[in-house]
Amino acid sequence: MSAVAVPSIPLVESDEHRALREAVRGIASSFGPSYMTERAAAQLPPHELWVALASRGYLGVNVPEEYEGGGLGLVELAIVEEELSAAGCPLFQLLTSAAIVGTVLTRYGTPDQKDRWLREIGSGREHYAFAITEPDAGSNTHRVATRARRTDTGFVLRGTKTYISAVEDAPAMLVVANSGEPGDRARSRLSLFMVDTDAPGLSRQPIPTAPQLPEQQWTLFFDDVEIDADRLVGEEGGALSLLFDGLNPERVMAAAICTGVGRYALDKAVAYANERVVWGDTPIGAHQGVAHPLAEGKIQLEAARLLATKAAILHDAGAPAGEAANMAKLLAADAGLHCLDQAIQTHGGNGLADEYGLTGLWFAVRLLKTAPVSREMILNYVAQHSLGLPRSY
């Protein structure tokens, strides 16, 4: 990466960003967590919410205007995600489609690829999945074993992906494959491809999971899936650097979901603690055993939100954002989970009742403590790259 000027990072949000928050929150509040729970129970995507947001141009705010987007950046996309989550309506499709696929296509797609797929993201007409995780690779992207073999007309993909989200209603997905020779898993041979989800030879199997989300999880089987050469995004074998331009936004968006849900949980806990009276006329929120953990949650959320904003601003400026994005994701997952768990505890037995809208989101936030990158791998990254300690893995 060539040297870029490090941008200033404002500590106070602009009027435009506050207006964006209010607008998105207004739409999401008309749906709420009960809508998401109903869609998850029916194993259906949140189509109505998606359409409501798309019709107002909020789903592609980070896509260039010439491709029907908002012409803004990751900062604004994270605001959209955080406000949706703060209303109890986190949209994981934004994380994969607009943040990962949208970023990669914007920076590395050909004009034809942008017309074909990026325009759909910008308008919100479609969303796309992202397929990188494999059964035997774990957190080690360099061990990707799904192979892309070159042919006279394009490539043939063969392999397995697992825990791939929201494939059920995505027309295509961005797939990470190894285009090197069999047995060669060199870092330099990873390639990216846009693959139709109904391509011949591609099959999928649902993965039952504890998180009750509208977006389903899948194992994908690529059995000699043929794709044309124009499906290759970027240079063949050069996907590693491209990937991190998409994975840093993924971490920022994961942080936005966690801080948004944390705000949602904290708001509900504070309202309940101000109203609930058990002994005499004093609400339970007056007791330090209830108040202090909620205050700690507020502090943790504010720290995570500031760091996530820093990461997004650095990314939008083209400056190195990996350190801030990873740190923000770790802080946000811990803060969001603390707030949600403490909100459940504040409600006592009511915290476990569906009508209070808390337990349904617990697994969603707990998921983000492990995915898309685990807490332990982030600590490894910071120890090695930020502190200069020896590599431990």
Secondary structure, DSSP 8 states (H G I E B T S, - for coil): ----------SS--HHHHHHHHHHHHHHHTTHHHHHHHHHHTT---HHHHHHHHTTT-TTTTS-GGGTS-S--HHHHHHHHHHHHHTT---HHHIIIIIIIHHHHHHH--HHHIIIIIHHHHHTS---EEE---TTTTT-GGG---EEEE-SSEEEEEEEEEEEES-TT-SEEEEEEE-S-TT---GGGEEEEEEETT-TTEEEEE---SS--SS-EEEEEEEEEEEEGGGEESSTTBHHHHHHHHHHHHHHHHHHHHHHHHHHHHHHHHHHHHH-B-STT-BGGGSHHHHHHHHHHHHHHHHHHHHHHHHHHHHHTTS--HHHHHHHHHHHHHHHHHHHHHHHHHTGGGGGSGGGS-HHHHHHHHHHHHSSS-HHHHHHHIIIIIT------
